[in-house]
Amino acid sequence: MKRNTEQASFSMLSNALTRKGVNVTIAGGSSYTNGKRIVIGVGPWDQMVCSLLHESAHLNHTNFSAIGNVMQQTSTALKNAINVLEDIRIDLRNIREFPGAIQSYQSSRRILVDIITKREFTNCLDDILYYVLLVGNLENGITAIKPALAGFDWVTLELDKLCLKYAQLAQTAKDTLEVRELAENLLLELAAMQQANQQEAEAEGEAEGEAEGEAEGDAEGDAEGDAEGDAEGDAEGDAEGDAEGDAEGDAEGDAEGDAEGDAEGDAEGDAEGKSNGNTSGKALSNSKGFNEIDLEQSFEDLDVGKLLEAHRYQQDMSNYSRVPEPIKVVPYTVQELLRGNPSNVFPAANLQVNGAVANAVKVMFRQRNMKLSGVTQFGELDEDRLVDAFLGNPGAKNIRRDIAANLSVGVLLDASGSMGYPWDDTHRSYVATKAAMAMTQALEKQSGVLTSLSLFGDFYLELKGFALKKTPSVLPYVELGGTSTGSAMMEMGSKLILQSSQKKVMFVITDGQPDVPQEVVGSLDWLAQHGVVVLPVIIGQVDVRFTGFKDLKVACIDHVNELPKQLMQLLKQHI
């Protein structure tokens, strides 16, 4: 099955992480990391790449132990500031560590643009922190984020400089604890800037009020003084004389009028001045302005990972709704388990069965190679022989084609309580472990075949990964509780789809009914969409309708000696 660009990007990054000892799982539910494992919620591949980039950056560069208590005890405002600055820091580290990831970041940020352009401004700290995040992405070279800047035309030059300053400081921060200090300082500087702006606005308002009050007072005083002076002057002039009355009337009228006018004018001017001198900044398109933003209030959990999760659940998830959530992984290595309980191991191999299985596999692949036609062939040309022949080297008489199977096979072994311990052939696990070992060891001997072997129950334990060429002769056996078959299939499938092999096959060896058959059906659907063939091997006589495998060809065996014939039939039909 041909992989799209996003799936190829996901595989390359996952393989790079796997080589560093990180376990990458695809499952239903949310994406997260716990420091050793990254779980990516199933969805469209571009969304999954975006989540993987974010979670891998956290896993590689965030000090969770140092910041965990701080994040629990701090305010939401400070927590969001820390998250935004930390995302800027770790993304840059990720881009420097995986230079090819910049293209995946460019693609994934289109999702972030969609999130930001659709949100409504809330006049709280979130509005500013979104802008810091955008500026930080641009500083990291992720230019695909530019369209989201259109909604931030309210940002003043002074605020833009402050956001840029802290985005650049985040880039050079040495660790998460330093980012926390930057976040605290950012909030302090924002508060100081807002207070200075508000004081400046209030001072301007008072100055305007006083100026208007004085102007109105002077005008009203002159008018009233003239009127009263004329009236009193006429009355007194009849008694004392026109000249004296005019003089006194004019003087008293002017004085009283000025006093009254000044008082009234001052009062009106002060009222108007307070009205005009409010704390809002310039009127802006999407927000009331920086001065009215509540810097102590946050409405969103501003973590890029959670934003991506929220966006994912807004999409059409009908194709992914039945995929089960991730299975828990055993927190011990194979070596630790062997040291802890050396007696609980796989039983010794049945050499006769191993030989028969190996023979069946060998014959099957030989027949397959004989049927090659045209250019639809497995393997690659032996380039050295081809060049030698072309140059006329007499030692290269024939151009030979070395045939490889180009196949990845994962063997998933049920270790639930109903299987029992593999002490003798009265337990189903005895048959199952011998069958698993026979299949794995036979397949890994073939050229071009990669194999993996894992136990599952309520937990998942990888005994041999695809990178290990040979299955160890001694393996621990651990009873793992219930039967989470669907989740275990997604865990193994997550490893299979990362392989570049042309064919990907999963054998599920179980004694029957899983805890949730519908989870098996959901996993089968998703795995089939991504080219993984699932072949169930049932130990004992079981009603297949209750296993979740009812639509598949199932091999049923009561004894390990029956395995070679059943296996041959399955391989011929599907490989």
VEXDREN-2710 file (C-alpha; in Angstrom, 1 decimal):
% VEXDREN-2710
k/r/px/py/pz
1/MET/0.0/0.0/0.0
2/LYS/1.4/3.4/-1.0
3/ARG/1.8/5.8/1.9
4/ASN/0.9/9.5/1.6
5/THR/3.4/12.2/2.4
6/GLU/2.0/12.7/6.0
7/GLN/2.2/9.0/6.8
8/ALA/5.7/8.9/5.5
9/SER/6.7/11.8/7.6
10/PHE/5.1/10.2/10.7
11/SER/7.0/7.0/10.0
12/MET/10.4/8.7/9.6
13/LEU/10.0/10.7/12.8
14/SER/8.6/7.7/14.7
15/ASN/11.6/5.5/13.6
16/ALA/14.0/8.2/14.7
17/LEU/12.4/8.3/18.1
18/THR/12.3/4.5/18.3
19/ARG/16.0/4.3/17.7
20/LYS/16.4/6.6/20.8
21/GLY/14.4/4.2/22.9
22/VAL/11.0/5.9/22.6
23/ASN/7.9/3.8/22.2
24/VAL/5.4/5.4/19.7
25/THR/1.8/4.1/19.8
26/ILE/-1.2/4.9/17.7
27/ALA/-4.5/4.4/19.6
28/GLY/-8.0/5.9/20.2
29/GLY/-8.3/8.8/22.7
30/SER/-6.0/11.7/23.3
31/SER/-2.3/12.2/22.4
32/TYR/0.2/12.5/25.3
33/THR/3.7/11.5/26.5
34/ASN/4.9/10.3/29.8
35/GLY/8.6/10.7/29.2
36/LYS/9.1/7.2/27.8
37/ARG/6.2/6.6/25.5
38/ILE/4.3/8.8/23.1
39/VAL/0.7/8.0/22.4
40/ILE/-0.9/9.6/19.3
41/GLY/-4.7/9.7/19.1
42/VAL/-5.8/8.2/15.8
43/GLY/-7.1/10.6/13.2
44/PRO/-6.1/12.2/9.8
45/TRP/-2.4/11.8/9.2
46/ASP/-1.6/15.5/9.0
47/GLN/-3.2/15.9/12.5
48/MET/-1.2/12.9/13.8
49/VAL/2.1/14.3/12.4
50/CYS/1.3/17.6/14.2
51/SER/0.7/15.8/17.5
52/LEU/3.8/13.7/17.1
53/LEU/6.0/16.7/16.5
54/HIS/4.6/18.4/19.6
55/GLU/4.7/15.4/21.9
56/SER/8.2/14.4/20.8
57/ALA/9.5/17.9/21.4
58/HIS/8.1/17.7/25.0
59/LEU/9.6/14.3/25.5
60/ASN/13.0/15.3/24.3
61/HIS/13.3/18.7/25.9
62/THR/10.8/19.4/28.7
63/ASN/11.8/18.7/32.2
64/PHE/8.5/17.3/33.5
65/SER/9.8/16.4/37.0
66/ALA/11.2/19.9/37.6
67/ILE/8.1/21.7/36.4
68/GLY/5.3/19.4/37.4
69/ASN/4.6/20.7/40.9
70/VAL/5.0/24.3/39.6
71/MET/2.3/23.8/37.0
72/GLN/-0.1/22.3/39.5
73/GLN/0.3/25.1/42.1
74/THR/0.4/28.1/39.8
75/SER/-2.3/30.3/38.4
76/THR/-3.9/29.5/35.0
77/ALA/-2.5/32.8/33.6
78/LEU/1.1/31.9/34.5
79/LYS/0.6/28.3/33.5
80/ASN/-0.5/29.4/30.0
81/ALA/2.5/31.8/29.7
82/ILE/4.8/29.0/30.6
83/ASN/3.2/26.6/28.0
84/VAL/3.5/29.1/25.2
85/LEU/7.1/30.0/25.8
86/GLU/8.0/26.4/26.4
87/ASP/6.4/25.4/23.1
88/ILE/8.5/28.0/21.3
89/ARG/11.7/26.7/22.9
90/ILE/11.1/23.0/22.3
91/ASP/9.9/23.4/18.8
92/LEU/13.2/25.2/17.9
93/ARG/15.2/22.4/19.6
94/ASN/13.2/19.8/17.6
95/ILE/13.8/21.6/14.3
96/ARG/17.5/21.8/15.0
97/GLU/17.7/18.1/16.0
98/PHE/15.6/16.9/13.0
99/PRO/16.2/19.4/10.2
100/GLY/13.8/17.7/7.9
101/ALA/11.0/18.2/10.4
102/ILE/10.6/21.9/9.3
103/GLN/8.5/20.8/6.4
104/SER/6.2/18.8/8.7
105/TYR/6.0/21.8/11.0
106/GLN/5.0/24.0/8.1
107/SER/2.3/21.6/7.1
108/SER/1.1/21.0/10.7
109/ARG/0.9/24.8/11.5
110/ARG/-1.9/25.2/9.0
111/ILE/-4.1/23.4/11.5
112/LEU/-3.0/25.9/14.2
113/VAL/-3.8/28.8/11.7
114/ASP/-7.3/27.3/11.4
115/ILE/-7.7/27.1/15.2
116/ILE/-6.6/30.7/15.8
117/THR/-8.5/32.4/12.9
118/LYS/-11.8/30.8/14.1
119/ARG/-11.5/31.7/17.8
120/GLU/-13.2/34.8/19.2
121/PHE/-11.2/37.4/21.1
122/THR/-12.0/37.3/24.8
123/ASN/-10.2/40.4/26.1
124/CYS/-8.1/38.3/28.5
125/LEU/-4.5/37.2/28.6
126/ASP/-5.1/34.5/26.1
127/ASP/-5.3/37.1/23.3
128/ILE/-1.8/38.3/24.0
129/LEU/-0.3/34.8/24.5
130/TYR/-1.7/33.6/21.1
131/TYR/0.2/36.5/19.6
132/VAL/3.4/35.5/21.4
133/LEU/3.0/32.0/20.1
134/LEU/2.6/33.2/16.5
135/VAL/5.6/35.5/16.8
136/GLY/7.7/32.6/18.2
137/ASN/6.7/30.3/15.4
138/LEU/7.8/32.9/12.8
139/GLU/11.1/33.3/14.7
140/ASN/11.5/29.5/14.5
141/GLY/11.2/29.7/10.7
142/ILE/7.7/28.3/10.5
143/THR/6.3/30.8/8.0
144/ALA/3.0/28.9/7.4
145/ILE/1.7/30.6/10.5
146/LYS/1.6/34.0/8.8
147/PRO/-2.1/34.0/7.8
148/ALA/-3.2/34.0/11.4
149/LEU/-1.6/37.4/12.1
150/ALA/-4.4/39.1/10.2
151/GLY/-6.6/38.9/13.3
152/PHE/-4.1/40.8/15.5
153/ASP/-4.3/44.3/14.0
154/TRP/-5.0/45.6/17.5
155/VAL/-1.5/44.9/18.7
156/THR/0.4/48.1/19.2
157/LEU/4.0/48.6/18.3
158/GLU/5.0/48.7/21.9
159/LEU/3.2/45.4/22.6
160/ASP/4.7/43.8/19.5
161/LYS/8.2/44.6/20.6
162/LEU/7.5/43.1/24.1
163/CYS/6.1/39.8/22.6
164/LEU/9.0/39.5/20.2
165/LYS/11.5/40.1/23.0
166/TYR/10.1/37.2/25.1
167/ALA/9.7/34.9/22.1
168/GLN/13.4/35.3/21.3
169/LEU/14.3/34.8/25.0
170/ALA/12.4/31.6/25.0
171/GLN/14.4/30.4/22.0
172/THR/17.6/30.7/23.9
173/ALA/16.3/29.5/27.3
174/LYS/18.4/26.6/28.6
175/ASP/15.6/24.6/30.2
176/THR/12.0/24.6/31.4
177/LEU/12.8/26.3/34.7
178/GLU/14.3/29.3/32.9
179/VAL/11.1/29.4/30.8
180/ARG/9.1/29.7/34.0
181/GLU/11.1/32.7/35.1
182/LEU/10.6/34.3/31.6
183/ALA/6.9/33.7/31.9
184/GLU/6.7/35.4/35.3
185/ASN/8.7/38.4/33.9
186/LEU/6.5/38.6/30.8
187/LEU/3.4/38.9/33.0
188/LEU/5.0/41.6/35.1
189/GLU/6.1/43.6/32.1
190/LEU/2.6/43.4/30.6
191/ALA/1.1/44.6/33.8
192/ALA/3.5/47.5/34.0
193/MET/2.9/48.4/30.4
194/GLN/-0.8/48.4/30.9
195/GLN/-0.6/50.5/34.1
196/ALA/1.6/53.1/32.4
197/ASN/-0.8/53.3/29.5
198/GLN/-3.8/53.7/31.8
199/GLN/-2.1/56.4/33.9
200/GLU/-1.2/58.2/30.7
201/ALA/-4.8/58.0/29.4
202/GLU/-6.1/59.3/32.8
203/ALA/-3.6/62.2/32.7
204/GLU/-4.6/63.1/29.2
205/GLY/-8.3/63.0/30.2
206/GLU/-7.8/65.3/33.2
207/ALA/-5.8/67.8/31.2
208/GLU/-8.5/67.9/28.5
209/GLY/-11.1/68.4/31.2
210/GLU/-9.4/71.3/32.9
211/ALA/-8.7/73.0/29.6
212/GLU/-12.4/72.7/28.5
213/GLY/-13.6/73.8/32.0
214/GLU/-11.5/77.0/32.0
215/ALA/-12.6/77.9/28.5
216/GLU/-16.3/77.5/29.3
217/GLY/-15.9/79.3/32.6
218/ASP/-14.4/82.4/31.0
219/ALA/-17.0/82.6/28.4
220/GLU/-20.0/82.2/30.8
221/GLY/-18.4/84.6/33.4
222/ASP/-18.0/87.4/30.8
223/ALA/-21.6/87.1/29.6
224/GLU/-23.2/87.0/33.1
225/GLY/-21.0/89.8/34.4
226/ASP/-22.0/92.1/31.6
227/ALA/-25.7/91.4/32.0
228/GLU/-25.8/91.8/35.8
229/GLY/-23.6/94.9/35.7
230/ASP/-25.9/96.7/33.3
231/ALA/-29.0/95.9/35.4
232/GLU/-27.6/97.0/38.8
233/GLY/-25.9/100.0/37.2
234/ASP/-29.2/101.3/35.9
235/ALA/-30.9/100.9/39.3
236/GLU/-28.2/102.4/41.4
237/GLY/-27.6/105.1/38.8
238/ASP/-31.1/106.6/39.4
239/ALA/-30.2/107.1/43.1
240/GLU/-26.5/107.8/43.1
241/GLY/-25.8/108.8/39.6
242/ASP/-25.3/107.2/36.3
243/ALA/-21.5/107.3/36.3
244/GLU/-21.0/105.8/39.8
245/GLY/-23.7/103.1/39.1
246/ASP/-22.2/102.1/35.8
247/ALA/-18.7/101.7/37.4
248/GLU/-19.8/99.7/40.4
249/GLY/-22.3/97.6/38.4
250/ASP/-19.7/96.7/35.9
251/ALA/-17.2/95.8/38.6
252/GLU/-19.5/93.7/40.7
253/GLY/-21.1/92.1/37.7
254/ASP/-17.8/91.0/36.3
255/ALA/-16.6/89.6/39.7
256/GLU/-19.7/87.6/40.4
257/GLY/-20.0/86.5/36.8
258/ASP/-16.5/85.3/36.7
259/ALA/-16.8/83.4/40.0
260/GLU/-20.0/81.7/39.0
261/GLY/-18.8/81.0/35.5
262/ASP/-15.5/79.6/36.7
263/ALA/-17.3/77.3/39.2
264/GLU/-19.9/76.0/36.7
265/GLY/-17.3/75.7/33.9
266/ASP/-14.9/73.8/36.1
267/ALA/-17.6/71.4/37.2
268/GLU/-18.8/70.8/33.6
269/GLY/-15.2/70.6/32.4
270/ASP/-14.2/68.1/35.0
271/ALA/-17.2/65.9/34.2
272/GLU/-16.5/66.0/30.5
273/GLY/-12.8/65.4/31.1
274/LYS/-13.4/62.2/33.1
275/SER/-15.7/61.0/30.4
276/ASN/-13.2/61.6/27.7
277/GLY/-10.2/60.4/29.6
278/ASN/-11.2/56.7/30.0
279/THR/-8.8/53.7/30.2
280/SER/-9.4/52.2/26.7
281/GLY/-6.7/52.3/24.1
282/LYS/-7.4/52.9/20.5
283/ALA/-10.6/51.3/19.1
284/LEU/-9.7/48.1/17.4
285/SER/-11.3/45.6/15.1
286/ASN/-11.4/42.4/17.1
287/SER/-10.6/43.5/20.6
288/LYS/-11.4/46.5/22.8
289/GLY/-7.7/47.2/23.1
290/PHE/-4.7/46.2/25.1
291/ASN/-5.6/48.5/28.1
292/GLU/-8.9/46.7/28.7
293/ILE/-7.4/43.2/28.5
294/ASP/-7.7/41.4/31.9
295/LEU/-4.2/40.1/32.4
296/GLU/-5.2/37.9/35.3
297/GLN/-7.9/36.1/33.4
298/SER/-7.5/33.1/31.1
299/PHE/-10.3/31.1/29.5
300/GLU/-8.4/28.4/27.6
301/ASP/-5.8/25.8/28.5
302/LEU/-3.2/27.3/26.2
303/ASP/-1.1/24.2/25.4
304/VAL/-0.6/23.4/21.7
305/GLY/-1.1/19.7/22.3
306/LYS/-4.5/20.3/23.8
307/LEU/-5.5/22.8/21.2
308/LEU/-4.7/20.1/18.5
309/GLU/-6.7/17.6/20.4
310/ALA/-9.7/19.9/20.6
311/HIS/-9.4/20.6/16.8
312/ARG/-9.2/16.8/16.1
313/TYR/-12.4/16.2/17.9
314/GLN/-14.1/18.9/15.8
315/GLN/-13.4/16.9/12.7
316/ASP/-15.3/13.9/11.3
317/MET/-14.1/11.1/13.6
318/SER/-16.6/8.5/12.4
319/ASN/-13.8/6.4/10.8
320/TYR/-11.9/6.3/14.1
321/SER/-14.5/6.1/16.8
322/ARG/-14.2/2.3/17.3
323/VAL/-10.4/2.3/17.6
324/PRO/-9.6/1.3/21.3
325/GLU/-7.6/3.4/23.7
326/PRO/-4.0/2.5/24.3
327/ILE/-3.0/-0.6/26.3
328/LYS/-0.8/-0.2/29.3
329/VAL/2.8/-1.2/28.8
330/VAL/4.8/-3.4/31.2
331/PRO/7.3/-1.0/32.8
332/TYR/10.1/-3.6/32.9
333/THR/12.6/-4.9/30.3
334/VAL/13.0/-8.5/29.3
335/GLN/16.3/-8.7/31.2
336/GLU/14.7/-7.3/34.4
337/LEU/11.9/-9.8/34.2
338/LEU/14.3/-12.7/33.7
339/ARG/16.5/-11.6/36.6
340/GLY/13.4/-11.1/38.8
341/ASN/11.9/-14.6/38.2
342/PRO/14.2/-16.8/36.1
343/SER/11.8/-19.8/36.4
344/ASN/8.9/-18.2/34.5
345/VAL/10.1/-18.6/31.0
346/PHE/9.0/-20.0/27.6
347/PRO/9.2/-23.8/27.5
348/ALA/11.9/-25.4/25.4
349/ALA/11.3/-25.3/21.7
350/ASN/9.8/-28.4/20.0
351/LEU/12.5/-29.0/17.4
352/GLN/10.3/-31.3/15.3
353/VAL/7.6/-28.6/15.0
354/ASN/10.2/-25.8/14.5
355/GLY/11.7/-27.8/11.7
356/ALA/8.3/-28.5/10.1
357/VAL/7.3/-24.8/10.3
358/ALA/10.6/-23.7/8.9
359/ASN/10.3/-26.1/6.0
360/ALA/6.8/-25.0/5.3
361/VAL/7.8/-21.3/5.3
362/LYS/10.9/-22.1/3.1
363/VAL/8.8/-24.0/0.5
364/MET/6.2/-21.3/0.5
365/PHE/8.7/-18.5/-0.2
366/ARG/10.5/-20.6/-2.9
367/GLN/7.2/-21.1/-4.7
368/ARG/6.5/-17.5/-4.4
369/ASN/9.8/-16.6/-5.9
370/MET/9.2/-18.9/-8.9
371/LYS/6.0/-17.1/-9.7
372/LEU/7.6/-13.7/-10.2
373/SER/6.5/-11.9/-13.3
374/GLY/7.3/-8.7/-15.1
375/VAL/8.5/-5.9/-12.8
376/THR/6.2/-6.9/-9.9
377/GLN/9.0/-8.5/-7.9
378/PHE/10.2/-8.5/-4.4
379/GLY/13.8/-7.5/-3.5
380/GLU/16.4/-5.4/-5.4
381/LEU/18.9/-6.1/-8.1
382/ASP/22.4/-7.0/-7.1
383/GLU/24.0/-3.8/-8.3
384/ASP/27.6/-4.9/-8.0
385/ARG/27.0/-7.8/-10.4
386/LEU/25.1/-5.5/-12.8
387/VAL/27.9/-3.0/-12.9
388/ASP/30.6/-5.6/-13.3
389/ALA/28.7/-7.2/-16.2
390/PHE/28.1/-3.9/-17.9
391/LEU/31.9/-3.1/-17.7
392/GLY/32.8/-6.4/-19.2
393/ASN/34.2/-8.1/-16.1
394/PRO/34.7/-11.7/-17.2
395/GLY/34.0/-12.9/-13.6
396/ALA/30.4/-11.6/-13.9
397/LYS/28.9/-14.0/-16.4
398/ASN/25.4/-13.8/-15.2
399/ILE/23.2/-11.0/-13.8
400/ARG/21.6/-12.7/-10.8
401/ARG/18.6/-11.4/-9.0
402/ASP/18.7/-12.0/-5.2
403/ILE/15.1/-12.5/-4.1
404/ALA/13.9/-11.2/-0.7
405/ALA/10.5/-11.6/0.9
406/ASN/10.2/-7.9/1.8
407/LEU/7.9/-8.8/4.7
408/SER/7.3/-7.7/8.3
409/VAL/5.6/-10.1/10.6
410/GLY/4.4/-9.3/14.2
411/VAL/3.4/-12.2/16.4
412/LEU/1.0/-11.3/19.2
413/LEU/0.6/-13.9/22.0
414/ASP/-2.2/-13.9/24.5
415/ALA/-0.9/-14.1/28.1
416/SER/-4.2/-13.6/29.9
417/GLY/-5.2/-15.6/33.0
418/SER/-7.2/-18.1/31.0
419/MET/-4.1/-19.2/29.1
420/GLY/-2.4/-20.4/32.3
421/TYR/1.4/-20.8/32.8
422/PRO/3.3/-22.9/30.1
423/TRP/4.5/-25.6/32.5
424/ASP/3.1/-28.5/30.5
425/ASP/0.8/-29.4/27.6
426/THR/-2.3/-29.2/29.8
427/HIS/-2.2/-25.4/29.6
428/ARG/-3.1/-23.5/26.5
429/SER/-0.1/-21.2/27.0
430/TYR/2.2/-24.2/26.5
431/VAL/0.8/-24.7/23.0
432/ALA/0.7/-21.0/22.3
433/THR/4.3/-20.2/23.3
434/LYS/5.7/-23.1/21.3
435/ALA/3.7/-22.0/18.3
436/ALA/4.8/-18.4/18.7
437/MET/8.5/-19.4/18.9
438/ALA/8.3/-21.8/16.0
439/MET/6.7/-19.1/13.8
440/THR/9.0/-16.3/14.8
441/GLN/12.2/-18.4/14.5
442/ALA/11.2/-19.9/11.1
443/LEU/10.3/-16.6/9.5
444/GLU/13.3/-14.6/10.7
445/LYS/15.6/-17.1/8.9
446/GLN/14.2/-16.0/5.5
447/SER/15.9/-13.2/3.7
448/GLY/14.1/-9.9/3.9
449/VAL/11.7/-10.9/6.7
450/LEU/11.5/-8.8/9.9
451/THR/9.8/-10.2/13.0
452/SER/8.5/-9.0/16.3
453/LEU/7.1/-11.0/19.3
454/SER/5.0/-9.6/22.1
455/LEU/2.8/-10.8/25.0
456/PHE/-0.5/-9.2/25.9
457/GLY/-3.3/-9.3/28.4
458/ASP/-4.4/-6.1/30.3
459/PHE/-0.8/-5.1/29.7
460/TYR/1.6/-5.3/26.7
461/LEU/5.2/-6.7/26.8
462/GLU/7.4/-6.6/23.8
463/LEU/9.8/-9.5/23.9
464/LYS/11.5/-8.9/20.5
465/GLY/11.3/-5.8/18.4
466/PHE/11.7/-5.6/14.6
467/ALA/15.2/-4.1/15.0
468/LEU/16.4/-7.3/16.7
469/LYS/17.4/-9.8/14.0
470/LYS/17.3/-13.0/16.1
471/THR/14.8/-14.1/18.8
472/PRO/16.5/-14.8/22.1
473/SER/16.6/-18.4/23.1
474/VAL/15.2/-17.7/26.6
475/LEU/12.2/-15.4/27.0
476/PRO/10.2/-14.5/30.1
477/TYR/6.6/-15.5/30.4
478/VAL/4.3/-13.2/32.4
479/GLU/0.6/-13.6/33.1
480/LEU/-0.9/-10.3/32.2
481/GLY/-4.5/-10.4/33.4
482/GLY/-7.4/-9.8/31.1
483/THR/-7.7/-9.9/27.3
484/SER/-7.4/-6.5/25.8
485/THR/-6.9/-7.9/22.3
486/GLY/-8.0/-4.8/20.3
487/SER/-5.7/-2.5/22.2
488/ALA/-2.8/-4.9/21.8
489/MET/-3.4/-5.2/18.1
490/MET/-3.2/-1.4/17.8
491/GLU/0.1/-1.4/19.8
492/MET/1.6/-4.1/17.5
493/GLY/0.1/-2.4/14.4
494/SER/1.7/0.9/15.4
495/LYS/5.1/-0.8/15.0
496/LEU/4.1/-2.7/11.8
497/ILE/3.0/0.3/9.8
498/LEU/6.3/2.1/10.5
499/GLN/8.1/-0.7/8.6
500/SER/9.0/0.0/5.0
501/SER/8.3/-3.7/4.0
502/GLN/5.9/-4.3/1.1
503/LYS/3.8/-6.8/3.2
504/LYS/2.8/-6.4/6.8
505/VAL/1.3/-9.3/8.7
506/MET/0.1/-9.8/12.3
507/PHE/-0.5/-13.2/13.8
508/VAL/-2.7/-13.1/16.9
509/ILE/-2.4/-16.3/19.0
510/THR/-5.2/-16.4/21.5
511/ASP/-7.6/-18.8/23.3
512/GLY/-10.7/-16.9/22.1
513/GLN/-13.0/-14.3/23.5
514/PRO/-11.5/-10.8/24.2
515/ASP/-12.8/-8.5/26.9
516/VAL/-14.4/-6.2/24.3
517/PRO/-14.9/-7.9/20.9
518/GLN/-16.0/-4.5/19.3
519/GLU/-12.5/-3.2/20.0
520/VAL/-11.1/-6.0/17.9
521/VAL/-13.4/-5.1/15.1
522/GLY/-12.4/-1.4/15.3
523/SER/-8.7/-2.3/15.3
524/LEU/-9.1/-4.6/12.3
525/ASP/-10.8/-1.9/10.3
526/TRP/-8.1/0.6/10.9
527/LEU/-5.2/-1.9/10.4
528/ALA/-6.8/-3.1/7.1
529/GLN/-7.0/0.5/5.9
530/HIS/-3.2/0.8/6.4
531/GLY/-2.2/-2.5/4.7
532/VAL/-1.8/-4.7/7.8
533/VAL/-3.1/-8.3/7.3
534/VAL/-4.3/-9.9/10.5
535/LEU/-4.2/-13.8/10.8
536/PRO/-5.7/-15.2/14.0
537/VAL/-4.5/-18.5/15.4
538/ILE/-7.0/-19.9/18.0
539/ILE/-5.9/-22.3/20.6
540/GLY/-8.8/-24.8/21.3
541/GLN/-12.3/-25.0/20.0
542/VAL/-13.9/-21.5/20.2
543/ASP/-17.0/-19.9/18.7
544/VAL/-15.3/-17.4/16.4
545/ARG/-18.4/-15.2/16.4
546/PHE/-17.5/-14.0/19.9
547/THR/-13.8/-13.2/19.2
548/GLY/-14.2/-10.2/16.8
549/PHE/-12.5/-12.3/14.1
550/LYS/-15.7/-13.7/12.5
551/ASP/-15.0/-12.2/9.1
552/LEU/-11.4/-13.6/8.9
553/LYS/-9.9/-16.9/8.0
554/VAL/-9.0/-18.4/11.3
555/ALA/-6.6/-21.3/12.1
556/CYS/-7.7/-23.4/15.1
557/ILE/-5.3/-25.8/16.7
558/ASP/-5.5/-28.0/19.8
559/HIS/-1.9/-29.2/19.7
560/VAL/1.3/-27.5/18.4
561/ASN/1.9/-30.4/16.0
562/GLU/-1.1/-29.0/14.0
563/LEU/0.6/-25.7/13.5
564/PRO/2.7/-26.3/10.3
565/LYS/-0.2/-27.4/8.2
566/GLN/-2.5/-24.6/9.4
567/LEU/0.3/-22.0/9.1
568/MET/1.1/-23.1/5.6
569/GLN/-2.5/-22.6/4.5
570/LEU/-2.7/-19.1/6.1
571/LEU/0.6/-18.0/4.6
572/LYS/-0.3/-19.2/1.1
573/GLN/-3.7/-17.4/1.2
574/HIS/-2.5/-14.1/2.5
575/ILE/1.3/-13.7/1.8
END
